[in-house]
Amino acid sequence: MGFKTRFRELRESRGLSQAATDEVFGLMRGTCSNWENGFSEPEEELIEDIARFFGVRIRDLVEEA
């Protein structure tokens, strides 16, 4: 599955828009869009915060299925 797909699923399951998610994590507008489209990925420290926010293990967030 990979980060971009899993992140989108988790974000949508919480009913969050990309813009709202950018705000939750204090990101520049469009950052979540870039992640979900595979243009970039978050820094390692932020991945930990994302996993904690969504209540998943880091490896479940980043590993290919």
C-alpha positions in Angstrom: 0.0 0.0 0.0 2.6 2.5 1.0 2.5 5.9 2.8 0.6 7.9 0.3 -2.3 5.5 0.1 -2.5 4.7 3.8 -2.2 8.4 4.7 -5.1 9.2 2.5 -7.3 6.4 3.9 -6.6 7.5 7.4 -7.2 11.2 6.7 -10.5 10.4 4.9 -11.6 8.0 7.7 -11.4 11.0 10.1 -13.4 13.2 7.7 -10.5 15.6 7.3 -9.8 17.6 4.2 -6.2 18.0 3.0 -6.3 21.6 4.0 -7.5 20.7 7.5 -4.9 18.1 7.9 -2.2 20.6 6.8 -3.4 22.8 9.7 -3.5 20.0 12.2 0.2 19.3 11.6 1.2 22.9 11.1 2.2 22.3 7.5 2.2 24.6 4.5 -0.9 24.5 2.4 -0.7 21.7 -0.2 1.7 19.5 1.7 -0.7 16.7 2.3 -1.7 16.8 -1.4 2.0 16.4 -2.3 2.3 13.4 0.0 -0.9 11.8 -1.4 0.3 12.3 -5.0 3.7 10.9 -4.2 5.7 14.1 -4.9 7.2 14.1 -1.4 7.0 12.3 2.0 7.1 13.7 5.5 10.3 13.8 7.6 10.8 10.9 10.0 9.9 13.0 13.1 6.6 14.0 11.5 5.8 10.4 10.5 5.9 9.6 14.2 3.4 12.4 15.0 1.1 11.3 12.1 1.1 7.7 13.3 0.3 8.8 16.9 -2.5 11.1 15.7 -4.1 8.4 13.7 -3.5 5.7 16.3 -1.4 3.4 14.0 2.1 1.9 14.2 4.7 3.6 12.1 5.4 0.5 10.1 1.7 0.2 9.3 1.8 3.8 7.9 5.0 3.5 5.8 5.5 -0.1 4.7 4.3 -1.5 1.4 1.7 -4.2 1.8 
